[in-house]
Amino acid sequence: MIPIHDLLSRIRWDADFARGRFVIGYWDRMAAGVLHADLREITWNADNPAFFDLVDEAGRVHSIPFHRVREVWRNGRLIWQRHPAHDVPA
């Protein structure tokens, strides 16, 4: 399986591959489940490349570590999923 950092880099930098709608599913400890965010809502944390930032409905910024990414969808099709053995809440 391709590491999540490599997949997200490909989405960011490969214009042909990046065509389409991407959604990231990440583990949220407060919700105790996987939440989904459109890739267009995510910003990349230049100060810490192991995180991405997401702004919630209240305008609060959440820095989410890449190890919490559980799945990636492209145009409604699952293209990446963390192996179940690694799917332990962090």
BELRA-V764531 format. One record per pair of residues at least 6 apart in sequence whose ideal C-beta (glycine too) atoms are under 7 Angstrom apart, sorted by sequence separation. I is the first residue (numbers start at 1). J is the second residue. D is the distance in whole Angstrom. If there is no record, write none. Layout:
I;J;D + I;J;D
This chain:
11;17;7 + 45;51;4 + 55;61;5 + 56;62;6 + 73;79;7 + 10;17;6 + 11;18;5 + 27;34;6 + 28;35;5 + 45;52;6 + 71;78;6 + 72;79;6 + 26;34;7 + 44;52;6 + 45;53;5 + 53;61;5 + 54;62;5 + 72;80;4 + 25;34;5 + 26;35;6 + 43;52;7 + 53;62;7 + 71;80;6 + 42;52;5 + 43;53;5 + 53;63;5 + 54;64;6 + 71;81;5 + 11;22;6 + 25;36;5 + 42;53;7 + 70;81;7 + 24;36;7 + 42;54;6 + 51;63;5 + 52;64;6 + 70;82;5 + 23;36;5 + 24;37;5 + 41;54;6 + 51;64;6 + 69;82;7 + 23;37;7 + 51;65;5 + 23;38;6 + 24;39;6 + 50;65;6 + 51;66;7 + 23;39;7 + 50;66;6 + 21;38;7 + 22;39;4 + 37;54;5 + 70;87;6 + 24;42;7 + 45;63;6 + 68;90;6 + 67;90;6 + 11;39;7 + 34;70;5 + 34;71;7 + 26;64;5 + 27;68;4 + 26;68;5 + 26;69;5 + 27;70;6 + 26;70;6 + 24;69;6 + 25;70;5 + 25;71;4 + 24;72;6 + 22;72;7 + 23;73;4 + 22;73;7 + 22;74;6 + 20;74;5 + 21;75;6 + 20;75;5 + 29;89;6 + 5;66;6 + 4;66;5 + 27;89;6 + 27;90;6 + 4;69;5 + 7;72;6 + 7;80;5 + 2;80;7 + 1;83;7
